[in-house]
Amino acid sequence: MRAIERIREYRESHGTAYTLKRLGQKAAQQLLGTYDRRWRREKATEAELQRQRENQPEAGLISLVIPVYNTDPVMLRALLRSIEAQTYRNFEAVLYDGASTKAGTLEVLAELEAGAQKDRFPVFRVIRGAENKGISGNTNEAVKAAKGEYAALCDHDDLLAPDALWRAAECIAEKHPDVIYSDEDRITENGRRHMDPHYKPDYCPDNLVSDNYLCHMAVIRRELLEETGLRSGFDGSQDHDLFLRLAEKTEKIEHLPYILYSWREVFSSKSHRELWTCLDNGCRASVEHEGKLGRKAEAVPVNKEIRLWYEIPADAAVEAIVHGESEEECRECLGELQFRTDWPKLSGSIVTGGEEERIGMINEAAATSKADYLLILDAGVTNMNRYFIREMLMYAQRDDVAGVTGVLTDRKGRITHGGFAVGMEHTAQCINEGMYYRAGGWHDMMNKVHNVSAVSLGCLMVKRANWLPLDEGFRGGLASVDLGLRQRHYERWFVFTPHAKAELAPNQLLLSGTERNAADEALFEQKWGKTVHDPCYSGRFGKKKANYHY
């Protein structure tokens, strides 16, 4: 019955068509092993594992810290086997038992202790606690007992890939980060199938506020981890709270683009049994984090996502720079924007002309504006939702934001613009183009605020002080992609918010489809080269379309 309720809730928030698609994908992964076969092809080969054993990075001792409480003995033994198989050898595994009472769990721990005394399992240390302090308290105790310079967080019923610690050690030796995280997948409760790979972006701050995408595997400088600690009041979202507080203390966060950790899908876990408590705790963690950064916000769970509202200055002056082929269509768009959004300090200017002239004219309008914020808007934009301006202002007010976009759709609700992924075929692609906007897509990304590498001139809000003139050598949508790469040098982020919604038919500035201006592509390649890394979109995905297809 619970499964039926979850499907019903998913359909209400994502639509019938996408729910059926996801059910088909899940069935194919669990019954047919569609991803499991890919996982077997892509995991490290025996030759690669042997190479790692023979070439040990100079990374020092790494401590695996594992909280244990009444763990299923079959699952615990599976985890221990995956630890023994590690190709990096300079590590220890510290298991803190929170006074387990289950006979099978106690038997496994006793075997480990006996084996350690006989030097059969020298890497394992078992610490017996007098009480169960919960996952946060038990983990903290394990960290206190750890001896390594870095500590790797590991749940008691999951699995590590054999090269997990070696990859982390290689990163430590080369970059000396404070936090490392990897890609991950899930395994069925019986351990027979790998499924639901999570190919992650590099560190993206807005992604992390909306969702704990870092999760597993996490390797953290032990001194920093001990100083920060996990908080029991956030159990269920304790990792999310931890990563947010770590991000306040360091920017040295590295991503390992390998599946190194398999999270076991146990339906009796807290994240399944007490989902709304976990979400409430995640909201509290996000609000507290934003407050420490000087951004006052409120948050509540909406459709199982963290929804934030930030305070914004009521007197913020916004100038809409509406561009199109005719003055009439520009005035219609501006009038509709004023009517629908009712923002008190909204002014407008109009840029008319062909696509080849428009970029220079947008630059001129931006340079002469006196407003606090600029809203670059295609004249074809219509049906803006009421809080269209407010939703983008919440993020545009930050000094570290290069620009903000909402979701643009056609009249049937299919996405025409949701930010760009770069480094694709034909240089850049609209993310999830053609997908129904409520569906959410990969890990429900289109229903969460997140970072993208570039946005289009169809809809772009930016603080005037952060505006960079567009390169007038471009004639189409690559001008805004070029802008995104230039803004990266100033360590500014582009933000996508699904809560600002409007309609706009596909056009050249949206980089819809595969038709491109050849001169623009040549200029882009000349400036940035043939290969461009997108920190906000995993390189593990295909390059033809930015639809998160692997």
N, C-alpha and C positions, 0 to 999 in steps of 0.2 A: 504493500500500500504506500509506503514511504517513497518508493521509486516512482510511482504514478504521480504523487504529489509534486515531486521534484520536476518531472517532465511537464506537468501542467504549469508550474511556476515559470519554467524556462520558456514555454511557448508564449505565455503572457508578456514576457519581457523581450523576447527575440523574434517572435512571429512564427507562424506554423511552418512555412517553407524551410526556414533555417533550422528549426527544431528537428524536422524530419531528416534534413541533411546531416546534422550532428549525430542523430541516432544511428543513421547508416554508417557514418564514420566510426563511431564507437563499436558497433557490431562487427564491422570489418576488422578493426584492430584486435578485438577480443577473440572473435571466433575464427577469423581467417589469418590473423597475424600479419596484416599488411605493413604496419610499422615495425613489428618484430623482425621481419626479414630484412628491412632496411638497417635496423640496429645491428644485426649480425654482420651485414656487409661493411658497415662503417666503423665498428668497434676496432680497437687496436689489434693488429695481427700478432701472432706469436713471435714473428721476426722482430716487430717493433717493440714488443714487451721485452724480448731478450736484449735488444739494443739498449733499452732503458736500464735494465739490470746491470749492464756492463758500463754504463756511463751515468754515474750518480752526480747530480747537481750539488754544488757547495751551498746548501741552504740551512745546515744545522738541524737540530732536533725539532720535529713537528709532533705536537701532541693531539691525538684524536680524543675528544672529550665526549663521553656517551652517558647520558642519564638513563638509569634503568629502574623500572618498577613493574613487577609482575608481567614481564615481557613473555609473549608466546615463545617457548623454548625452541621451536622449529625456526621461527623468524630470527631469534637471537643467534642461533648457531649459524644460520645463513649469513648474517652480518659478520660474524667472527671469521668465517671462511673467506669472505671478501676482503677482510682486513689482512689476513695472513697472506693473501695473494698479491699484496702491493709490491710494485717493482721498486719503489723508493724504500730503502731499508732503514734510514735514520729516523725512526719514529717510535712513539709509544702510544698505547691505547689505554686511557684512564676511564674505567667504568665506575660510576658512583651509583650504588644501589640504595634507593630510598626505602629500606626496610621491607623488601619484598616478602610476600607470604606464600606465593605460588610455588609448589614443590618443584615443578619443572624448571622454573627460573633459577631457584636456589641450587639445583643440581648442576646447571650449566656454569654458574658462577663458582661453585665449589671445584669443578673440574679445571677451570681456569686458574684458580688459586693453587691447586695441587700441581698443575703443569708448570706454573711459574716457579714454584719452589724447586722443581726438578730441572729447571732451565729448558723445559719443552716449549713454553710460551713466554719467552723473556720480554716481549714487547707489551704484554698485558699486565695491567695493575687493577685490582678490584678493591674499592674502598666501601666498607659497609657503614651506611648511615643509620642513626638511631631512629630516624623518622622519615616519612616521605614528605619532602619539601616541594613536591610538584616539579614539573619539567624545568621551570626557571631556577628554582632553588637547587635542585639536584645538579643541573648543568653548572651553576655557579660554584658548587662544591668541587665538581670535577676540575673546573678551571683552576681553582685554588691549589689543587694537588698537582697540576701539570708542571712539567719542567722545561718544555720547549719554548723557543722564542715565539713560535706561532702555534695557535690552537685551531684545530679544525672541528667545527660543530657537526655532530652526527647523531641522528635519532636511533633509537634502539632496535627498530624493526625495518630499517632501510638497507640498501646495498650500495657499496662503492665499486666503481669500475677499477680494474687492477692498476691502471695508470693514473688514478686520481691524485694521489699524493706526489707522484713524480711530476705531473704537470704543474702542480702548485709549487713544488720545490724549484722547478725550472724558472717559474715566474719570480719567485723570491730571489733567486740567485741573480737574475738579470735586472729586475726593476725595484726590488726592496719596497713593495707596497705595504700599506697598512691593512687593506682588506682585499681579498680575492674571492670571486664567485664564479661558478661554472654553469653551463647548461645542464639540464636534467631531464629525466623522463619519469614515467610511473611504471610500476609493475602491478599486475593483478595480485589480489590477496594471497592466492596460492602460489605465486611466483612463476607462473608458466608463461606469461606474455609481458613483453615491454610494450608500452603504448604512450600516447599523448606526449611526444617530445616537446620540450620548452626551449626553443632556440631563442636566446635572449639578446637584446641590444647591449651595447656598452653602457656604462653608468649614465643614466638619464634621471635627473632629480625629480622631474614632475611625474615620471612613471612610478618612482618609488613612493612618492606621497600618496598617489592613488591606489597603489597595490604593491604588496611585497613580492616583486618579481625577482629580487636577488636570491632569496631563499637558500637553495642548496646547489652545490656544495659551497660552504662558506669557510674560508680560512682567514683568521684575524690575528694581527700581532697581539700576543698574549697580554702584554702589559696594558695595551689599550682596551682589550676585552675585559680584563679584570677591573680596570678603572670604571668602565661603562656598566658592565654587568647586565643580566636579564632581570626584568621586574615581574614579580609574581602577580601583581595586579593587572597585568596585561596578558595572562595566560590565554592561549589560543591565537594571539597575535604578538606573542613575546618576541619572535624573530623580527617582525616588522618594526616594532618599537625599538629594538636594538639597532637595526640598520639605520633607522632615521636618526638616532642619537649618535651613531658612529659618523654619519655623514655630516653632522654638525662639527665634528672634531677633525676630519681629514677629507681631503680630496684625492688621496692616493688610493684609488679603488680600481682594481684591474679585473677584467672579464676574460675567462678562459672559454673559448668557443668550442667546447667538447662536451659530450654527454658523459659526465663523470659520476653522476649520482642518480640512483633510482629510488624514488619515493614510493613506498608501498601503499596501495589504496586500501586502507582498512576502514570499513564503514562504521566501526565502533569508535573511531578517533574523535577527539574533541571538535575538530573542524567540521565534521559531519553532524555530530550529535548536537552541538551548540553553536551552529553557524552564526546566529544573530548576536550572540554574546561575543564571538570572535570579531564580527564586523563592528560592533559597538566599541570594542577595545581598539580596533584599528583606527576608527574615527578619532578616539581620544588621543591616540599616539600621534596621528597626523596633525591635529589641532595644536597639540603641545609643541611639536616640532616647528610648525610654521610660526607659532608665537615666539619661540626662541630666535627665529630669524627676523623678527620684527613685523610679521604679517599676521594681523589678527583675523581669525577665521572661526567659522562654525562648521560642523560636519554631522551628517546623519547617513545611515545606509539607505540607498535608493536602488531598487532592483539588484540587490546583493553587491552593490559597488559603493565605494566611499565617495560621497558627494560633498564638496566643500563650497562654502560661500565666504568670500573675503570682503572685508570692509574696503570701500573705495571712496575717494573724495567726491562729495556730491557736486562740487563746483568744477570738476574736471571738464575742460573745454575740448571738444572733439570736432575736428573738421573732416567731413567726408569728401574725398577727392574721387568723384564719380567720372569714369572714363568710358567712352563709347563712340560710335560712328556719327551719331546725330545729337544735337542739343536737346531735341524733344525727348528722346529715350533717356538721356541723362537726367533731365528735370523730372521725368516720371519716377525714376528710381529714387532720386533724392527726396521727392515728395512722399513716396511710400515709406522710405526709411524714417522720415520725421514723424509721419502719422503712426506707424506701427510701433516704433520703439519709444517715442515720447521722451527722449533724453533732453533734459532742460537746457544744456549748453551745447547744442549741435548746430554747426554751421556747415556750409557746403560750397564746393567749387566744382566746375565742370571742365572736363578735358575732352575735346572732340577731335576726331581725325582718324586716319587709317592706322593700322597696327604698326607700320614702320615709323610713324611720327609720335606715337602715343607715349613711348617710354621717356623721351626727352621732355615732353609736356608734363608728365607726372613729376619728373624731377623738379621742373620749374615751379609747379604748384606747391610741392613739399617745401622747397627752399623759401618761398614767400609766405608760408603759413605762420600764423601767430598762435595757433592752438597748442594745447598741451599734448594732444594725441592726434595722429593721422589715421584715417580709415580709408585705405585704397579699395575701391569697390567698382566692379564691372557693372555697367549700366543694365545688363541683363539680369542682375540679381533681383529677386522678388520674394514675396511671402516670408519676410524675416519674422522670426518669433519675437515676442514682446521684449525679452531681455537680451536681444542680439548684441547690443552695444555693451550693456553692463557685464555680460559674461566674458567678453573679450577684454574689457577694461580691468577686470580682476587680475589678469595675468600681465597685461601690457604695462601696468604701473610699476612693475619690478625693473630695477636697473640691469638685471642679468637676462632680460628677455629681449630678443631681437624682433619678435613679432608674434602675433597670435592670429589664428584662423579658426572659424567654426566649420561645421560640416555643410557642404553644398550638395544638393541633390537635383535630379530632374523632377518632373511633375509626378512621376510614379514612385518617388522616394528612393531612387537608386543613386548611389554616390557619384558625383562628378568631380568633387574635390574634397580630399581629407588630408592634405599635405602631400609632399613628394618624398619618395625614396630615391636616392641617388646611387650611382654606380651600376645602373641597370642597362639593359639593351636600350639603345637610343637615349642614353645619358641619364634620363630620369623618368619616373612613372608616377602617376597619381595612385595613391595607396587605396586599395580595395575599390577601384573604379568599377561601377556597375552593381555592386552589392547593395542590397536593401539596407538602409542606414541603421535600422533598429536591430539588425541581426547580430551585430557585435563583432563577428569574425574571430580571428585568431586570439585566443585567451581574452575574448570580449574587449579587445583593444579599442574598437570604435565607440564603445560606451564609456570609456574612461578618458580623463585628461591625460595627455602624454606628449612627449617631445617628438618632433619630426625635424629632419635636416633642412627642409625648405618648404615654403608655402607659395601659393600663386598670387598674382596680382588681381585675381578675381575677388579675393577677400583677404586683406592684410591690415591688421591694426598694429600700430607701433607708437611708442612714446617718441615725440618729435626729437628729443635729445638723442635718441638711439638710431635715428634714421641715417642710412648710408645711401647716397645717390646711386641709382641703377646705372649699370654700364650701358651707355647708349649705342655701343657697337652691336648689341642684340636687338632683335626685332620681335621676338616671341617670348614664350614662357620661360626659356632658359635664362632670361635676365633675372628672374626671381630666384632660380636655382643658384646662379652665380652669386647673388646677394647672400643666400644662405651660407655658402662656403666662405665668403668674406667675413660675415658676422661671426663665424666660428673662431676666427683669429682674435676676436675681442671677447671670447669665452661667453658669448650670449647664446641663449636657447630660443628655438621656435617652439611654440606651444599650440597644440590642437585641443580644442574643447568641443565635445559633442553637444554641449548645452546651448551653443549659439548656432541656430539652424536657419538656412534660407534655401532658395531654389536658384539654380543657374544651369542652363543648358551647356553641354560641352562646347569648348572653343579652343583656339590656338593657345591662349594664355594659360589654359588649364593643362596643357600637354596631354590632351585626351588621345587615346589610341596610340598608333605608332608613326603617324605623319609628323615629320619634323622639318624645320627650316635647315637646309644643308649648311648654309653659311653660319648659322648660329651654332650648329654642332661642331663645325670646324673651329670656330672661335673658342668655344667652351673647351675643346680638347687642347687647343694651344695654351690656354691659361691654366688648366688643371690636370692635363694628361689624360691618358686613356682609362686609367683605373682610379676610381675615387672611392674611398672608404666611407660608408655611411654608419656613423656610430649609433644611429637610432633604428637601424633595420639590419637584422642578422644576415651575414654573408652566406649562411647555410641555405637560404631560400633561393628559389629560381630567379633568373634575371629577366625573363620575358615580361612578366607582370608583377606588380608589387601587391600581390594578394596573399602573401605569406604561404605560398605553396612550396612544399619541399619534395 
